[in-house]
Amino acid sequence: MPEEIPDWVPTLSEAIAHTIEFPATASVGWVYEPPNDEGVHTIMLYPEPVEIQEAGPNDGELVAPQVNSIDILAAQKKLDEVTAVLVGFQLAGQTAISFEGTYQGHAVIVHLFLNSLHEGSEDELE
């Protein structure tokens, strides 16, 4: 039976998602992983694919939205305490900003991916 998602996880995820700006309408998805052996919760945020809605041959295609900007200072202020902020590459070359710290008494790592976690080409998803 899957572990239940704690109430604080959606709250933190949505708060950090609001620090991301896109050049067009887009939304941020998130994945939660329960605490590891060291008691650290993991949250992964990513731009959700967007469906093209225009008449023509591309209508209905899913594309990965581009991130316009991220307010890193505002994002880290969503945590109660920050012990590390890292910018680097993860998961098959994904660019990510990671925040390590605590939120409401829970040890947490938040990975904010700049690209969609869904498989596909650079601009078009299968």
C-alpha positions, 0 to 999 in steps of 0.5 A: 500500500502506497504511503500517504502524502503528508499535508505539508507537501502540497503546500510547500510544493505550490509555494515554491512553484509560485516562484517560477515564471513561464513566458506562456501559460504553464503549470508545475507538477510535483512528485513526492518520495517518502523519507529515506533511511536518514529521514529526508523527504524528497520533492521533485518539481517540474514543468508539466507538458503543455498541449498545443491548441491551434488549428493545424498539423500541430494541434494536440501535440504535447510540448515542454514549456520553457522556464522564463525565470526562477526567484531562487531567493524567494524559493529558498525562503519557503523553507524554514531553514536552508542548509544548501542550495545547489545548481547542477545536472541530475537525471539524464542531464536534467538541469536542476536547482536543489534546496536542502533544509527543513520545513515544519520540522521535516528534513527535506530536499526539493529538486526544481527541474527546469525541464519536464520529467516526461520522456520526449525530444527537446521540444516535442514530447511523444 
